Amino acid sequence: MLYQSENIQADWVKQGIVELIFNAKGSINKLDTKTVAMLSEALTVLEATPGLKGVILRSEKPAFIVGADITEFLSLFDAPEEELTQWLHFSNQIFSRLEDLPVPTVSAINGYALGGGCECVLATDFRISSPDLRIGLPETKLGIMPGFGGSVRLPRLIGVDNALEIITAGKDVDAQTALKNGLTQAIVPLENLKESAISLIEQAIEGKIDWKAARHPKTTPLRLTELEHKMSFSVAKGMVMKVAGPHYPAPITAVKTIEKAAFLNRDEALAIETENFVKLTRTDVAKALVGIFLNDQYVKNITKKRHAELPKQAAVLGAGIMGGGISYQSALKGIPVVMKDINQKSLELGMNEALSLLQKRQEKGRMSAVDMAKTLASIQPTLNYASVSDADVVVEAVVENPKVKATVLAETEALLTDHAVLASNTSTIPISLLAKSLKRPENFCGMHFFNPVHRMPLVEIIKGEKTSEETINRIVSYASKMGKTPIIVNDCPGFFVNRVLFPYFAGFSLLLRDGADFLAVDKVMEKVFGWPMGPAYLLDVVGIDTANHAQAVMAQGFPDRMGTIERDAIALLYEQQRYGQKNNHGFYNYTVDKRGKKQKSVDGQIQTLIQQNAGKTQEFSQDVIIARMMIPMINEVIRCLDEGIIASPAEADIALVYGLGFPPFRGGVFRYLDTIGLAQFVADAQQYASLGSLYQIPESLKQKAQRNETYYP
Ligand code: NAD
């Protein structure tokens, strides 16, 4: 053995040829700071090894290298600029040393080569892969950009346009695409990968393949004319600004980095990459996006620990918007489902929706016709209650009426075995209240999906007073099997997500009552704060009737804060039977475009009606609109943490981002508070105290601010 460490080994594989093997002890292969240092040691040995003629990089794990260790990111981001720059310089020197070895080098890549893993293989002369390759640079998704030479070597290898596409979208490509765009030179079966790498190196050693020619472009300026340079980068900048928008600085910084370094050689280009990488690590956006990644990992770990028996047969009660979506998702992920309704028309609508979603998957090449037919056949529509009796998990998604739900749940329970679990998709009704109609309340919990089910990643799992841990575990595992992110919450009206959403809507009603223009509020909340939809638009999508009804449930649950608002615009629209998108009239009017999508337009009449209702018009600044909209939501999020409705800031922030579309670049309410500073938030929010109970800052937040603490470490 030439070199042996915890994560990397190097040894002769054939005369003159050394293989450098990534084989992390007790973990997947990552390029954490420790492994980077080991790579440096291994190279020092190779540089001094007499008789070395060629080097192969490969992995002993199912994935080559999954990337950097993201758990290390936040502390790296906090390191002084100077220190981070030095570390990047040190790491880049290692990859350049690998690139500059006086012998041919090849990476034999299996599975993932992402981020730092991709950058590592870019430093070798050749890359061959097994068919399961996923290679790419996802850094911009985390608010940063490649920092180990990716922005320098990738465009020099596969051309500016291809490289920009991968880097700015933070995407990875499969083996075929990598081969097509010149990122790899061959695809070979996994079992032949090592032998093929040896054979390639032998040919390079024998001079049959010109390895120096393969290496040369990576160390020299991009081969572009001035005109090509101008064209490529101006088009890319326009595209990136359109797609990423102004809140996400990483993709555009990556474009500008590659542009600036285009006519420079490798080492000068690397210096520019380092400089811009460091700048991005100083942004709140990078901290927020990395924070979401880490919170997601945290939630996944909780889910993993709760792994339990999966249903062999599921049933869904109600084939409406939600029931249809839940049935489709269950079938898609391999759990057959009985879909029960009392209305034949609903069943037909539910099946048609499932068919149309499956057809779209097939058209996009994500599913074969055979699998499509099989999936559709695994949804069994029925009007007959008895068909539900074989299910080991039943999700109730009938109308949001406690009496109807209580009857349906009790009737269903009587048909099921003692082992079966029941879950309700209610959006607001407390689970412990619904459990009163059941004989086995321990087998019952909430399973709150979001609309549209196939697209929204969050499912709230609600623990009633009597729900057993086993029931929670089984529903968590089912949600996870359905490809969703389950968050476990405690019971109360609205649970976590709707409990914090309705105070936000109340903030909106109060603004309109005080004479604000709803168009101006929507614009600020979308364009400046970054929500995917402003509150008026969101209410139209949720349904004004649904929101009005839910608002009443919340008012009953929290009368001191969420009681009826005088001259409430939501109630006004409801009285006018403007139910939003479902009847094409709400705050906006809707028409269906050629692609079947609802397009909104402004109705001057409704603006006047809302203003007359308020009795005045008033202009509010952006800051006031944001404060008046966000303070009620933020306060309620804090109350939910204080009361144990949600267990941790990490879970709360994931629920907000995945369930409501809270702007990812802000990371969630707790990350947002940490970013602006708790004391600053308290000082700002206190100015709005006269607006009522929704604007009273919880004591725990005030105290935390006084102690100068943060929610995240
Ligand atoms: P919907 O009106 O589209 O569908 C309800 C379906 O239940 C109808 O097809 C109806 O025929 C059927 N139904 C009524 N009584 C029944 C019974 N006794 N047995 C079987 N089926 C019966 O409603 P939806 O929007 O799908 O909402 C269903 C549930 O999901 C509600 O509790 C709602 O609060 C909740 N929810 C809705 C949303 C949403 O955005 N729409 C989001 C999360 C949760």
Residues whose N, C-alpha, C, O or C-beta is under 5 A from the ligand:
A	BS01	NAD	L317 G318 A319 G320 I321 M322 G323 K340 D341 I342 N343 S346 A397 V398 V399 E400 V408 N425 T426 S427 F449 F450 N451
